[in-house]
Each structure stands twice: as structure tokens, then as C-alpha cells.
């Protein structure tokens, strides 16, 4: 019998036990891939907020633990715009509002000044004309509008005040599509933050070389010790929320991975104990210890490969259903791409090898005479 055929036969001789092990193993891999995909999708959606506007630098308040709740004086917008190498700048105020009549809470809300270049990057649908500039109004993201069930021209209640839905917008960012946009002055008044913005988006002059662009970022930060100027990439990657989402994904995954590792260890150890006499015969026939170890390891690795494929398919299916559910539609967009699937496969292989080390070591130590005596 060929070596590979023997490995397949060893795995299929106990189909029920092998199936249970595969399911446990695949579930662990599915948990890893799903959580990492969700965390990556969350980060991507956050990054798209800035990339959709071609923002190069984000300026927030220095020393703020949560940058999305920082407070920067609005006057810095013009000061930053005057820095050499800056093409344009705009302040954004972030708050969290609720649509209590629709029982939708914790809606991300952005305050953007009327006529700001940031508004040009949104694709507006069914926009209505607002006759009075003092009229309380709001733009709804497409996903949020679908959840709320209102159309442009209708009102939504915010803090017992009617706000005219002046339009529906679409953005490249899933996060923005589930948000609201107020005129900056109105959101400042609503949040009691007159003259304040959360951060300032900055677009650099594209004709500047990379070295000069770096100098521009330094000059922006040098305007005031209260300012923290970071490139968009650094701002997203070092954000507390993004780091916390990734850390929680890994921490939760570790529990599933440990269970998967113990399941593999139990299966392979039981398999070795059941085949003590068989292994003894193979050793008596001249099989070296390395070949016995190789057989056990390959059985475990084959289990890991199959479990990784099943687990990845489970993760894609589960996150797809989750993203389409009413509770998360338009909020969650998992990013299960090649790198995430590769991480899941590598972790699966590592677990497969680790789970087989002790059984392989025990099998290699069996002498023919001892094997027959133990059987």
C-alpha cells in the first residue's frame, strides 16, 4: 500500500470521530477568519472615510486618547490652509445622535460646513431645495435612510425637533452610508460645541515631492502644540478603536484555536493508542522512527488542510449572512480577502502540527516488542 493511501485509510477508518474533529477544527478556523475579516472590514470602512475625499493628513488634538472625540478650534482650518504645500483643508465635527421615533440609536453624525469641498465627493440622490438657510436639515446615508424608511422632503425628529431630510447620499465608506450629515453650525449648536471641530482633513498639493510633503505635515503640527498631524494611514492604523477591534478579534480567536488544538491532540493521541499493535508491526517491518513520525504528522496536516477549507467557506457564508441581516446591514462589511484566508490556513497548519507532536513522539518511541506487549 502506498504511503499516501495509508494516511487516507487511517483517517477514514473512524469516520464519525474524524468528522467531529473536522467540525471542531473547522469551527475554530471559521471563528478566526470571521473575526479577522470583520476587524479588517471595520478598519477599511474607517479608512474609506478619508480615502474617498483624497485626504492626505488628518489633524486632531494632541494627547487625546480617543481621537474621534477630540476637540480642535475651528480657526485652525484657515491657518492650516495657509501652510505651504496645503491644497485645501476642512473641519469635521463628529457626534453620535439617535432617531428615537425609529428606535435607532448611536447614529454617527458629521458636521460639515455648507459649500465645503468635502460635500462634493458624495453622490446625492433625490436632493430637495431648502428655501431657508436657517431651516434645520440633515442628509442621510443610503443605508441609514433605508433603515429609517424616510424620503427626502420628510422630517425626522432629533431631540424633539423636526429636521428636514434634504437628501440621501452614497459614499465609498460603509460607515458613512450609515451616518447623518448636518450643516456644521447646526451640529455645533446641537452638541453645544460652538467653534469646535473633531478633526481637520487636509489635502496636500500633489505637485510637492514626498520629502516636501513630510515637511508640510511637520509645519502643520508646529502651528500649535495642541495639534497632532498624522498621515491618513498613520491616523487609521494608530487609532484606538482600530487597534482594539483587531486585538479583540485575536483574543476571541485564541479561545477557539486552543479548543481546536486540544481536539486535534485528542484525536491523534487516540488514533495512536488504537494503532499501537499496527505501529509495532510497521516498526518490525523496518519502518524507521522518522517515517512513523511523518505518517502521524501528515495525517494531522491533512485534517488541518481540510478543516481550513471548510472553515474558510463557513466564515464567508456566516459573515455574508450577518452583513445582510437587518441589525447590521449597511454597518458591517467584512473584508475576508486573500491575506485573511492565508492567515487562517497558516494558523490551521500550525495547530495541526502542534496537535500531532505528542502523539507522533509517542509513536516514534514504540519498540516492536513493547507495542505487542501493550496491545
ABEGO torsion letter per residue (X at the ends): XBAAAAAAAAAAABAAAAAAAAAAAAAAAAAAAAAAAAAAAAAAAAAAAAAAAGBABBBBBBGBABAAABBBBAAAAAAAAABBGBABBBBBBBBBBBBAAAGBBGBBBBBBBBGBAAAAABBBBGBBBBABAABBBBBBBAAAAAAAGBBBGBBBBBGGBBBBBAEBBBBABAAAAABBBBBAAAAAAAAGBBGBBABBBBBBBAABBAAAAAAAAAAAAAABAABBBBBAAAAAAABAAAAAAAAAAAAAAAAAAAAAAAAAAAAAAAAAAAAAAAAAAAAAAGBBAAAAAAAAAAAAAAAAAAAAAAAAAAAAAAAAAAAABAAABGABBBBBBAAAAAAAAAAAAAAAAAAAAAAAAAAAABBAAAAAAAX
